[in-house]
Amino acid sequence: METIDSQSFYPVQYRTGAMSDYPQKRDFDLAEIDEKCGLGIIVRRSFKQGQLVARIGGDIVSQIKLHTLQINAAQHLFDPYFSGYLLHSCCPNAILDMQALEIWALRNIQAGELLTIDYTMTEDILSRQFACLCESPQCRLWITGRKEAINDTGRQYLQIKDEPFKPHRLPALTLWWERPDLCYQENRLTFAGRDVATIAQQSGKPTFLYNAHRVAHNLRQLTAALGQANIVYKIFYAIKANRFMPLLTYIKSTKLCGVDVCSPQEIQVALACGFAENEVSYTGCSVSDQDLDVILRYPMLLLNCDSLSMIRRIGERAPGRSIGLRINPAMGVGYGDNELLQYSGTQTSKFGIYREQFAEALALCRQYGLCVERIHFHSGCGYLNNQLATWDKILQKCRWFLEQVDNLKAINIGGGLGVPHKSSDSPLDLSAWIEIIQRNFSSYKVEIQVEPGDYIVKDAGMLVLQTNMVEKKQDKWFVGVNGGFNLAIEPFFYSLSCEPAICVLADDAPHAFAPEKLNPVTIAGNINEALDIWYEDFPLSPVKEGDYLAFINAGGYATAMSSNHCMRGDFSEQLLV
């Protein structure tokens, strides 16, 4: 039987978080708007741009119907209590995050306003296409899902209707990277509710911005997936992805993870940011005696050895210590099957202990009384759904190593979980990912440890650069910016693109991104190296010298790998909370 608080819109069983986050009747009205629109949600109090409006709930179903909202291609949220009554506008005041199940304010919303979203932003296919009545300057007149063509009724409607908004009739605009905390508001790019161009102008130098709430969101997503799997787990954030100390301190404050480190200096940074010794997992390669002298000062540190030499030298210094063994399954995985992103594969690498040397590794452990508690492996970086089949095979190969160890307490599967870098990428399906882990490792009844870096911080960060040259050279247009590969090396070395976004559009978004406005340009950095090219033939709306470009997905492996090449290493960092 459903139990509904008289002041709430939802039955108790649908509220999985704090009650105050879910819509209360003191804040919203469900009212009849008019005969054509039917019921809609009216806000009874004001909301600021970037503010959480409400969390939503409902049942997960596989079919599209009235009051459903799409979570992914196979799942939809059926919510006949609140979000199912959100009405459409081509210029909405709110946006839905269907991964976090949250509604966020796109602009300031005043008490008495109708709460609206853009249906095309959430649905691949609508339960029915319809004529739009929003009458905004951006009105598209006929509304479809983002992956469906206009039907016959819509084509006929657009041909015969004498509407006043015809000059603005453009295709629905869905930028693949837009979400509630990263979107255009009144033609200006906003991030974490802040105006990006304004921050960059105030900084006066290349600027990295990190959204603390996006970091927490990504951690919660991973925590939820692992928690639903009914396994014992522990997350260690890979500090080498981004070691900005305010960010690390914020991550510690979430109490959702420990940290993965790979040098003595990273241990000390982690401790300085509040992590306890037993919340730190160490996995390094080519470890020196000097490194070991520091590492072994921390007996509660979770220490993983990746070579016979390291095992021997630890045994000589700290006999009887508990350790983990990093193994190499001789098979790798990475974004787009890029071999440069694979830490193990057909080519013999420096990482970990291979099957051929594993018996010798165990013999060394017995010789020095070292207790092997963990098997650790890290096979690559940035894998997405297309690489999950390979990921599955890697886990299968790792099971051989597990069978050789008695009294195993944990399996550390490393990191490598990726995020989309271009429009053709789909977010990693965590349900499929965790199902592979369960299928391979659930029978061992041990703790599953995971060490994500990119997945936590990459899409929570951006690099903002200023355009300093717009010029045609022979038959190619170049847009020069005041930062290069020394600030974010991955786009140049690993083809992990950071897509640029104009911070201030010269026109409203549908017009600015209309095909006739986009021209292929080469975006070049300011380093005197031929490879210092951010993007070639990128379709960009017109920009002029002095404009700002935000390069998204710069939250991971950018500042942490930066250099002062050409003495252009000066930049600023800000954590947005």
C-alpha positions, 0 to 999 in steps of 0.5 A, spaced: 500 500 500 502 506 498 504 511 503 504 518 501 505 524 506 500 529 505 505 534 504 509 530 499 508 528 492 511 521 492 509 515 496 514 514 501 518 508 498 520 512 492 524 517 496 531 514 497 534 520 499 533 526 504 526 528 504 527 535 503 530 534 496 523 531 494 518 536 491 513 538 497 507 541 496 509 548 499 514 549 494 510 546 488 502 546 485 500 541 480 495 545 476 491 545 470 494 550 465 489 550 460 485 545 456 490 544 451 496 543 455 493 539 461 496 539 468 503 542 469 507 544 475 507 551 478 513 553 482 511 556 489 517 559 491 523 562 487 529 558 485 536 561 482 540 559 476 544 552 477 540 550 484 537 543 485 529 544 484 528 537 486 529 530 486 524 525 482 522 518 483 518 512 480 518 505 477 523 503 472 520 500 466 522 498 459 516 501 455 515 508 453 508 511 455 505 517 458 509 520 464 515 516 462 522 519 462 528 516 459 534 513 463 537 510 457 535 506 451 532 500 455 530 503 461 524 509 463 522 512 469 515 512 470 513 517 474 505 519 475 506 523 481 511 529 479 516 529 473 511 526 469 507 532 469 513 537 467 511 540 460 515 542 454 518 548 452 523 550 447 526 555 451 525 551 458 527 554 465 529 547 468 533 541 465 533 533 467 539 529 469 536 522 468 542 519 471 542 522 478 534 523 477 534 530 479 531 537 476 536 543 476 534 550 474 537 553 468 535 560 469 532 564 475 525 561 476 520 566 479 514 564 484 508 562 480 512 560 473 510 554 470 516 549 471 518 546 464 523 542 460 525 540 453 523 533 451 528 533 446 533 533 451 531 527 455 527 522 450 530 519 444 523 517 441 517 520 444 510 516 446 507 521 441 510 527 437 506 534 437 505 541 435 509 546 440 505 551 443 510 555 447 511 561 443 518 562 445 523 565 440 526 559 439 520 555 438 521 549 433 513 548 432 513 541 432 517 536 437 520 530 436 525 525 440 532 527 439 533 520 435 527 520 431 525 524 424 519 528 423 513 524 422 508 525 416 503 529 421 508 533 423 511 535 416 504 536 414 503 541 420 509 545 418 507 546 411 500 548 412 501 552 419 501 560 418 505 561 424 509 567 426 515 564 429 517 561 422 524 565 421 526 561 428 524 554 426 530 550 426 532 543 428 532 541 435 539 543 438 542 537 443 549 538 444 552 531 446 556 534 452 550 539 455 547 537 462 544 541 468 551 543 470 554 545 463 550 548 458 548 555 455 544 560 459 542 566 455 548 564 450 553 564 455 556 558 457 555 556 464 559 551 469 556 549 476 552 555 475 557 560 474 559 564 468 565 561 464 567 567 460 567 572 466 571 567 471 576 566 465 577 574 464 578 575 472 583 570 472 587 573 466 591 566 464 589 559 462 584 557 467 582 550 469 575 549 473 572 543 477 565 542 479 565 539 486 558 537 485 559 533 479 565 530 482 560 528 488 555 526 483 560 521 479 562 518 486 555 517 487 554 513 481 559 509 482 557 507 489 550 506 487 552 501 482 557 497 486 552 497 492 546 494 488 551 489 486 550 486 493 558 485 494 563 488 499 567 494 495 572 499 496 573 505 492 580 509 491 580 515 487 587 515 483 590 521 485 595 521 479 588 524 475 588 530 479 592 532 485 589 539 486 589 539 493 582 543 494 579 538 490 582 532 494 580 535 500 573 535 497 573 528 495 575 526 502 569 530 505 564 526 501 567 520 505 565 515 499 572 513 497 580 513 499 585 514 494 590 510 490 597 513 489 603 511 486 609 515 489 611 517 496 610 524 494 602 522 493 602 519 499 604 525 503 599 529 499 593 524 501 595 525 508 595 532 508 588 532 505 585 528 510 586 521 508 588 516 513 593 511 512 589 505 511 585 509 506 591 509 501 592 504 496 600 504 493 601 501 486 608 503 483 613 501 478 620 501 478 620 503 485 627 505 488 630 503 495 629 511 497 621 510 495 621 504 499 624 507 505 619 512 505 613 507 503 615 502 509 614 508 514 606 507 513 605 500 516 597 501 515 598 503 507 595 498 502 601 496 498 601 492 492 608 490 489 609 489 481 615 486 480 620 480 483 625 486 485 620 490 489 617 483 493 625 481 495 627 488 497 620 489 501 622 482 504 629 484 506 626 490 509 619 488 512 619 481 513 612 478 515 608 484 512 602 484 508 602 486 501 598 485 494 601 483 488 600 487 481 599 482 476 599 482 468 594 478 464 597 480 458 591 483 455 589 490 455 583 495 454 583 502 452 578 508 449 577 506 442 581 500 443 587 505 442 594 501 444 597 507 447 592 506 453 593 499 454 597 497 460 598 490 458 597 487 452 600 483 446 607 487 447 610 485 453 610 491 458 613 494 465 607 493 469 606 487 473 608 480 474 606 475 468 603 468 469 610 465 467 613 469 473 608 468 478 610 462 481 617 465 483 613 471 486 609 467 491 616 463 492 619 469 494 613 471 498 614 465 502 621 466 503 620 472 507 614 471 510 610 476 506 602 475 506 599 476 500 592 479 501 590 482 494 591 481 487 591 487 483 591 489 476 590 495 471 589 493 464 588 500 461 585 507 460 578 510 458 574 504 456 567 504 454 561 500 452 565 497 446 570 495 450 566 491 455 567 484 452 574 485 452 574 487 459 570 481 461 576 476 457 581 480 462 577 478 468 577 471 466 584 471 465 585 474 472 582 468 475 588 463 474 592 468 478 586 468 484 586 460 484 594 460 486 593 465 492 590 462 499 587 466 504 585 472 499 582 478 502 581 483 496 581 483 488 583 490 486 581 491 479 584 498 478 581 503 474 580 505 467 573 507 466 572 512 461 567 518 459 565 520 452 569 524 449 565 525 442 558 525 440 558 518 438 561 515 445 555 513 449 556 513 457 559 507 460 553 502 462 555 501 469 550 496 470 553 491 464 560 493 468 558 491 474 555 484 472 561 482 468 565 483 475 559 479 479 560 474 474 567 473 474 569 474 481 562 473 486 564 466 488 571 468 491 567 472 497 572 477 497 572 485 497 572 488 490 577 494 490 576 499 484 581 505 482 577 510 478 581 517 476 578 519 469 571 517 471 571 521 477 574 528 475 575 528 467 568 531 465 568 535 472 573 539 469 574 544 463 580 548 461 578 555 459 583 559 453 583 565 450 583 566 442 589 570 440 589 569 433 584 568 427 587 567 421 587 563 414 593 560 412 593 558 405 586 554 404 586 553 412 583 557 417 587 557 424 584 559 431 590 560 435 589 560 443 593 561 449 595 554 451 597 548 448 599 541 449 603 542 456 597 544 459 593 538 457 597 532 454 592 527 452 588 530 446 595 530 443 599 524 445 593 519 446 587 522 441 583 523 448 579 529 445 577 535 449 572 538 445 572 546 445 565 550 446 565 557 445 564 561 452 559 567 449 555 565 443 554 571 438 547 568 437 542 564 440 544 557 440 540 554 435 542 559 430 549 559 432 550 551 431 546 551 425 550 548 419 551 554 415 554 557 421 559 552 422 566 552 419 572 547 419 578 550 423 584 548 426 585 550 433 592 551 435 596 552 441 602 556 443 607 551 444 613 551 438 611 544 436 608 541 430 604 536 434 601 542 438 594 542 435 588 541 439 583 540 433 583 539 426 577 541 422 573 542 428 566 545 426 566 552 429 561 558 429 565 564 428 570 567 433 574 573 434 580 574 437 579 575 445 573 570 445 574 565 450 574 557 448 572 552 454 575 545 453 571 540 456 573 533 459 580 537 462 578 535 469 583 529 469 590 528 467 591 535 465 594 539 470 597 533 473 601 532 467 602 539 465 609 542 464 613 548 463 615 547 456 617 554 452 616 557 459 608 557 458 606 553 464 602 558 468 595 557 469 590 558 475 585 552 478 579 553 481 574 549 485 567 551 484 562 549 490 
